[in-house]
Amino acid sequence: MSIRNIILALGATAGLAACGDNIGEQTLGGAAVGAGAAAVTSGSLLQGAAIGAAANVGYCQLNPGKCN
C-alpha cells in the first residue's frame, strides 16, 4: 500500500469520524469507515477496518465533546 493511499485512508477516516455513545459504537463506526476507505483505495479491508477503528476510538476518547 503506497503512502498516498495511507494518507487518503487516514484522511477519510478522520474526516468521517463515526463517533458513538460508547467504545463499542465508536469501534464499529470507525471500522466501517476504515474498511470503506480501504475499498476505495484498493487496500486491505481488514487493515483499513483496524486502522479506522483505532483512529476513531482514539479521536473520540481524546475529544469527547466533539463526538456527541
C-alpha positions in Angstrom: 0.0 0.0 0.0 1.5 3.3 -1.1 1.9 6.3 1.2 -0.6 8.2 -0.9 -3.3 5.5 -0.2 -2.5 5.5 3.5 -2.9 9.3 3.7 -6.2 9.1 1.8 -7.5 6.4 4.0 -6.5 8.2 7.2 -8.0 11.5 5.9 -11.2 9.8 5.1 -11.3 8.2 8.5 -10.6 11.4 10.3 -13.0 13.4 8.1 -15.8 11.0 8.5 -15.4 10.1 12.2 -18.3 8.0 13.2 -18.5 8.7 16.9 -20.8 6.7 19.1 -22.0 6.8 22.6 -19.6 4.1 23.8 -16.4 2.4 22.8 -18.2 -0.4 21.0 -20.1 2.0 18.8 -17.0 4.1 18.2 -15.1 0.9 17.2 -17.8 -0.3 14.8 -18.3 3.1 13.2 -14.6 3.6 12.7 -14.1 0.1 11.3 -16.9 0.7 8.8 -15.4 4.0 7.6 -11.9 2.5 7.5 -13.0 -0.5 5.5 -14.8 1.8 3.1 -11.7 3.9 2.7 -9.7 0.8 2.0 -12.1 -0.4 -0.6 -11.9 2.9 -2.4 -8.1 2.9 -2.3 -7.8 -0.8 -3.2 -6.3 -1.6 0.1 -6.8 -4.4 2.6 -10.3 -4.2 4.1 -9.2 -5.8 7.3 -6.2 -3.4 7.7 -8.5 -0.5 6.8 -11.1 -1.6 9.4 -8.4 -1.9 12.1 -6.9 1.5 11.3 -10.3 3.1 11.2 -11.5 1.6 14.5 -8.3 2.6 16.3 -8.3 6.1 14.8 -12.0 6.7 15.7 -11.8 5.4 19.2 -8.6 7.4 19.8 -10.2 10.6 18.4 -13.4 10.2 20.4 -11.5 9.4 23.6 -9.3 12.5 23.2 -12.1 14.8 22.1 -15.3 13.6 23.8 -17.1 16.9 23.3 -16.8 16.6 19.5 -18.2 13.1 19.4 -21.7 13.6 20.8 
